Amino acid sequence: MSGKLRYTIIFLSIFLLFIFMLEPKAKAENVLSTQTSNLSIEDCIELAITNNPSMAEKELEVHIQEANVGVAFSEFFPELKVESYYETWDDEHPYLPFNYTGDVDIQDVSPYYTSKESLVLSQPIYHGGENFYRLKKAEADLSSTVYDMKVRRLDLIYRVKRTYLDVLKSKKLLDIQMDNLYALRRNLEIAEFEFEEGAINKIDLLDARKLLYEAMVETIKALDVYEYNIVKLNIIIGRKTNAPVILEDIKEIDMSKYSLPSKEEASIMACLNRPEIFRVDSKIKSSQMNLKGIEAGYWPRLDLEGKYNFSQDEIKGDYEDWSVKFKVTLPVSESIKNVSKVKKAKAEMLQTEIEKEKLKEVIDLEIQQSISNLEESSIKLQTAQEKLKEAKEKFEILSFKKDQGLMSKRSFILSELDFNKIREDYVKALHRYCLDRITFDRVISSVKTSVIF
């Protein structure tokens, strides 16, 4: 790069620096000063479950399936119904009942009318088990919907945890960038004083201003990320505001307290806890009951019917009668139709069983991947913890030297920037480890709701 181009870039940076000098600080202080509520991870999860419309949708689906179970159960009870009809005509279109004896003149009763009311009680006795299998299918569908709601709940909790961590990370990184900004402002003040004293040349002064401008740009970026994560968290938990929230701070993790289970142990835990497996089992049971219900259509149906009649007739007079019928229905044409239905039901059942095998493969891959990621992030976090510990000790020594006048202020500020870079790496390593931890908990469907801080 030529000297002229270098000076042009530096002077342009200085110009932009003075334009935006106060913006990052004012904007950040304004955002941080509008924090309105303290929310723990449990509070965020509770708000999300209460306010998220997808959970309300699943609850309605559960109520619908519960009603379907009631409808299927009602098929076992007798059916009571009332029938009534009224009929009339004049003498130009006479219709005489078969037992008319001629005792009554048709002209005397024209127009002729008759009415009949009936009370019918029907009780199904045997339908090949169709009603029983229909009830069992409705119960399996209800179970499947309940487990589907649990899956939606776990996914929502995972989203809350992940976004909660993103907010914490972006807040920590914003704090570090603000520290860098303040440090580089002090550095610029010192550089300007040294330039006036003739201790440094103008290039060094412009470099100090350039470093401050770059820090301002990074602070603005960090602030935008923080605001975005705040908005995202507020949307998920259903808060009708975009104001920030005060969350629990990130603390150091004692890695010796946590141990990973083996792949076999994780697979067992997933099989015992993951609602996706129970959901597909319920779908398989529903397919089986649907198939048996269709096959029940091959069997004859037995029904018992009792009927009480009350009739009014101007020719025959009023009379009452009752009857009891035992009906046997042979499904001749329906048996032919059921062949295709049975084939379809068997194909659907086979498809559901294949879905279960695929789900097991996906779970095994998820377990393997999550354990691998967690092992990697655990090692990186341990390394970052050790580096941070060493950097703290070194920074304390440098602070002592500065206080004793054994180290220049500008050199101390540069070492402070190096220390902040190690702090930033530690925050990122901790964030990655916590994400991998909650991902592993989701894979095995752990009921824990707290995040490791």
PyMOL commands that set and color helices and strands:
alter all, ss='L'
color gray80, all
select helices_A, chain A and resi 3-19+23-33+41-51+53-74+106-109+130-197+202-237+255-257+263-273+275-298+332-403+409-443
alter helices_A, ss='H'
color red, helices_A
select strands_A, chain A and resi 79-89+112-126+301-313+319-329
alter strands_A, ss='S'
color yellow, strands_A
deselect
rebuild
show_as cartoon
